[in-house]
Structures are given as structure tokens and as C-alpha cells.
Amino acid sequence: MLRTILFLLIFVVGGLHSQTRSDYILIEHPDKLLLLNKYQQEISQHELNSFKPFTPFLIIEKHTFFADGIRSYLKVALEGEEFYMLTNNDGKIRNAEFVGINKKFTRRKVAGDTIKVIAEKKVRVRMPGTQSYSYLYPGDKVVRIFRDVSEYYGYNLAGDYYCWVKMSPPGKYSGWEKYVETFEKYRMPRVELESKLIDKIEQYNELMKNLEAHFNTRFSKDKSFPKWNIEISYDTISISVTGEHDGFGNTVDEMKKELLELIEISAYRYKEAGRSIKIFN
């Protein structure tokens, strides 16, 4: 029975953590939004005006109500800052008639890197809401944020605007290459990394908790299944696993592998020891 549970666990965990994906909402005129900061204070118009057209906000908490049970919001993040985007009770954002295009992209694969154009007429960009492409020039750099079908949504550093990017797969004649200097300047916002790590760990732990209850009830045992723990401080994130590992080595190692893949995408420094991971600012 335990062998069967472990086989199913490997399959399910693999399905849960096969790719790093996130939800985003694209806003054409973010200066028209009704936004609160993380202290639930209204954002000034001066601050709103600093957002660029077609800003992609990362959704870190879906349509939820405040404690008053009346107002609702989407919790979003941008460049490491958290915001409350006010919504109507039906989940649609408030002021929708003024913000222009506002489109959600669900479970899109996170890119989190920067590419540099190295050849002419190879990498194309288009403005959101249009189908007209133009070519980037050699030396231009684009921060890729997420992938949608055959395009990436990104930020053109040379032109200082958000755009859709279309390129060939990496290779000798692709006309672009990864830009290695992105490590510090363009790494994933820490709030986004924390959110993704917590989500992965909670999914794993919930699955283990249910399997543990089933196994112990079925066989009148008191076995403690593995549980991943995360501790977040100002300058580090510590991740470790507790519980019995006998018979669970493969699932624990697979989970660690998924966590490390996410951390590497985020471009943060980290150190691993056994089945523990420490991430540094």
C-alpha cells in the first residue's frame, strides 16, 4: 500500500510542479486605476502617473474581500511592491471604463530573463492591442516577463516601453542571446519569489497531509510524512524539510529540484546543504 501511495505521489507532485507559472493582469492606462498600497492607503495620482502604459501586474491573490466584507480587491505586485487593486463585487476592476485594455493572463510560464539582439531583422516587437510588428536593432535589450503562446511579454529597455516580443528558438541563427548582466538588476521581485515558494510548499504539504491521514488511519500507524518549512526574514529565506524521509526520498528530492529551479529562475543567490536551502538577498 505504501509503495502505491508513493508512486501516485511522485506522479501528482510532478504534475503540480512541472513548470513555474503565474497570473498577470495587463492594464493599458494604469494611471486610471483605483490602487491602495500595502498599508491599504490610497495611491496618489503622482504615483499612478509613474506607471507605464500596458503595465503587467503580477496577481498574488485573486478576487477577495477586505475585512469589512464590502470592498473587494485583487492583490497584485510590481517590481517588488504590493498593491490592492480595487474591484467590483463581480471581480471586475473598478474604473474599467477608463483604464482601456485590462486583460488577465492565467498560468502563463514565467520567463524572468533578459535577451540581447545581436542581428538585424530577427527579433520583432509589437505594441499591445496591435498586430503591427517592427524589428529591434542589434544591441537592443528586452526583459522577458512571461510567455503567451508564441510570444513573450516584456519590457524594451532601449525604447522604455512594454511590448510583445516574437523571436526564433535559441540557436546559431536566432539573432539573439541571453544577456548575463541581468542577475542583480532584473531579477524577480522578492515578493513574487516568496509567493511562488509558499504556493509550491503549501501544495506539497497539503498533499502529504492527506496521504499521511489516509495511511495512518488505514494501517493504524503514527507515521510522520515529510513536510517542507519556509522561514522568511529581512535578508534570507530558509527552506527545510521535517518528518520521516524513509520511503519518501524520491518525492522529497523531486520537490527540492522544483524549488531550486524556481530559485535559479529568480536569479537570487542561494546555498544548499542536504535537503535545506538558504536564499540570500
C-alpha positions in Angstrom: 0.0 0.0 0.0 2.8 2.5 0.9 4.5 1.7 -2.4 1.3 2.5 -4.3 0.9 5.8 -2.4 4.5 6.8 -3.2 4.1 6.0 -6.9 0.9 8.2 -7.0 2.7 10.9 -5.0 5.6 11.1 -7.5 3.1 11.4 -10.4 0.9 14.0 -8.7 3.8 16.1 -7.3 5.4 16.1 -10.8 2.1 17.4 -12.2 1.8 20.1 -9.6 5.3 21.4 -10.0 6.2 20.8 -13.7 6.5 24.4 -14.6 6.8 27.8 -13.0 3.6 29.7 -13.9 1.9 32.9 -12.7 -1.2 35.0 -13.3 -0.9 38.6 -14.6 -3.3 41.4 -15.4 -2.3 43.8 -18.2 -3.5 47.4 -17.8 -3.4 49.9 -20.7 -3.9 53.0 -18.5 -2.7 52.2 -15.0 -2.8 55.9 -14.1 -6.7 55.5 -14.0 -6.7 52.6 -11.6 -8.0 52.7 -8.0 -5.0 51.3 -6.1 -4.1 51.1 -2.5 -0.6 50.5 -1.2 0.3 47.6 1.1 -0.9 49.6 4.1 -4.3 50.0 2.4 -3.8 53.7 1.8 -4.8 55.3 -1.5 -2.1 55.7 -4.1 -1.6 59.4 -5.1 -2.1 60.5 -8.7 1.5 61.4 -8.9 2.5 57.8 -8.1 -0.1 56.4 -10.5 1.3 58.6 -13.3 4.7 56.8 -12.8 3.2 53.5 -14.2 3.9 53.0 -17.8 1.1 52.1 -20.4 0.3 48.4 -20.6 1.8 47.6 -17.2 1.7 43.8 -16.3 0.8 43.4 -12.7 1.5 40.0 -11.1 -1.6 38.7 -9.4 -0.6 37.3 -6.0 -4.1 37.0 -4.5 -7.3 36.6 -6.6 -10.6 38.4 -6.0 -11.0 38.8 -2.3 -12.9 41.0 0.2 -11.5 43.3 2.8 -12.3 42.7 6.4 -15.3 45.0 6.1 -17.0 42.4 3.8 -18.0 45.2 1.4 -15.0 46.3 -0.6 -13.1 43.8 -2.8 -9.7 43.7 -4.5 -7.0 41.9 -6.4 -3.7 41.8 -4.6 -1.0 42.5 -7.1 2.7 43.2 -7.2 5.0 45.2 -9.5 8.8 45.5 -9.1 8.7 44.1 -5.6 5.9 46.4 -4.3 2.4 45.1 -3.3 -0.8 46.8 -4.1 -4.5 46.3 -3.7 -6.3 46.8 -7.0 -9.9 47.7 -6.1 -12.6 45.6 -7.8 -16.4 45.4 -8.1 -18.2 42.5 -6.3 -18.2 40.6 -9.6 -14.4 40.6 -9.6 -14.0 43.1 -12.4 -11.7 46.0 -11.7 -13.2 49.3 -10.8 -12.8 52.2 -13.3 -12.6 49.6 -16.0 -14.3 52.1 -18.4 -11.3 54.4 -18.0 -8.3 52.0 -17.9 -8.7 50.8 -21.5 -7.4 47.3 -22.2 -7.4 45.2 -19.0 -6.7 41.6 -19.7 -5.9 38.7 -17.4 -3.3 36.0 -18.4 -3.7 32.9 -16.3 -1.0 30.4 -15.6 1.5 31.8 -18.1 5.0 30.5 -18.0 7.4 32.9 -16.2 10.4 34.0 -18.2 12.3 36.3 -15.9 15.4 36.9 -18.0 16.7 39.4 -20.5 17.7 38.9 -24.1 20.1 41.0 -26.3 19.5 41.4 -30.0 22.7 40.5 -32.0 21.4 40.5 -35.6 19.2 42.7 -37.7 15.6 41.7 -38.7 15.5 38.7 -36.4 13.6 39.8 -33.3 10.2 41.5 -33.7 8.1 43.6 -31.3 4.5 44.9 -31.4 2.6 47.2 -29.1 -0.2 45.6 -27.0 -3.5 45.9 -28.8 -2.0 46.0 -32.3 -0.8 43.4 -34.8 1.8 45.6 -36.4 5.4 44.4 -35.9 8.7 46.2 -36.1 12.2 44.9 -35.8 14.6 45.5 -32.9 18.2 46.6 -33.7 21.4 44.9 -32.7 22.3 45.9 -29.1 18.7 46.4 -28.0 17.7 44.5 -24.9 14.3 43.2 -23.7 13.4 41.9 -20.3 11.1 38.9 -20.9 8.4 38.7 -18.2 6.0 35.8 -19.3 5.2 33.7 -22.3 1.9 33.6 -24.1 1.6 31.0 -26.9 4.4 32.0 -29.3 5.2 35.5 -27.9 6.8 36.9 -24.8 5.5 39.9 -22.9 8.4 42.1 -22.0 10.0 45.5 -21.4 12.1 47.1 -24.1 15.0 48.8 -22.2 16.1 50.8 -25.2 12.6 52.2 -26.0 11.4 52.3 -22.4 8.1 50.6 -23.1 6.2 47.3 -22.6 5.6 45.2 -25.7 5.1 41.7 -27.2 8.2 40.1 -28.5 8.4 37.4 -31.2 11.7 35.5 -31.7 13.0 32.3 -33.1 14.1 29.5 -30.7 17.7 29.9 -29.3 20.3 28.9 -31.7 23.1 30.0 -34.0 20.8 31.9 -36.4 18.2 33.2 -33.9 19.6 36.7 -33.8 19.5 37.0 -30.0 21.3 35.7 -26.9 20.7 35.7 -23.1 22.1 38.9 -21.5 24.1 37.7 -18.5 24.2 41.1 -16.7 20.6 40.7 -15.6 21.4 38.8 -12.4 21.1 41.7 -10.0 19.3 44.4 -11.9 16.4 42.4 -13.4 15.9 39.5 -11.0 12.5 38.5 -9.9 10.9 40.8 -7.3 11.3 39.2 -3.9 7.6 39.3 -3.1 7.0 37.3 -6.3 9.6 34.7 -5.3 8.2 34.4 -1.8 4.7 34.0 -3.2 5.7 31.2 -5.6 7.8 29.3 -3.0 4.9 29.4 -0.4 2.5 28.2 -3.1 4.6 25.3 -4.1 5.3 24.3 -0.5 1.6 24.6 0.6 0.6 22.4 -2.3 3.1 19.7 -1.4 2.3 19.8 2.3 -1.4 19.6 1.7 -1.0 16.6 -0.4 1.3 14.9 2.2 -1.1 15.8 5.0 -3.9 14.0 3.2 -1.8 11.0 2.4 -0.5 10.8 6.0 -4.0 10.8 7.4 -5.1 8.1 5.0 -2.1 5.9 5.6 -2.2 6.2 9.4 -5.9 5.5 9.5 -5.7 2.6 7.2 -2.8 0.9 8.9 -3.3 2.2 12.5 0.1 3.8 12.3 1.6 7.1 13.6 4.0 7.8 10.7 5.0 11.4 10.1 5.2 12.2 6.4 7.7 14.8 5.1 6.8 18.5 5.5 8.6 21.4 3.9 9.0 24.5 6.0 9.8 28.1 5.0 11.1 30.9 7.2 11.2 34.4 5.7 13.4 37.1 7.3 14.6 40.5 6.1 17.7 39.3 4.2 17.2 35.5 3.9 14.6 32.8 3.0 15.3 29.4 4.7 13.7 26.2 3.5 13.9 22.8 5.1 12.1 19.5 5.4 11.0 17.7 8.5 9.3 14.4 9.2 10.3 10.8 8.2 12.2 10.5 5.0 12.3 6.7 4.8 10.5 5.6 1.7 9.9 9.2 0.6 13.4 10.1 -0.8 12.3 10.4 -4.4 9.4 12.8 -3.6 11.5 14.9 -1.3 14.3 15.2 -3.8 11.9 16.0 -6.6 10.3 18.8 -4.6 13.8 20.2 -3.8 14.6 20.1 -7.5 11.5 22.1 -8.3 12.3 24.6 -5.6 15.8 25.0 -6.9 14.6 25.5 -10.5 12.3 28.3 -9.3 15.2 29.9 -7.3 17.5 29.8 -10.3 14.9 31.5 -12.5 14.5 34.2 -9.9 18.3 35.0 -10.1 18.9 35.1 -6.3 22.0 33.7 -4.6 21.4 30.5 -2.6 23.2 27.8 -0.7 22.0 24.2 -0.3 23.1 21.7 2.3 21.4 18.3 2.2 17.7 18.9 1.9 17.9 22.5 3.2 18.1 25.7 1.1 19.0 29.2 2.1 18.3 32.1 -0.2 20.1 35.5 0.1 19.2 39.0 -0.9 
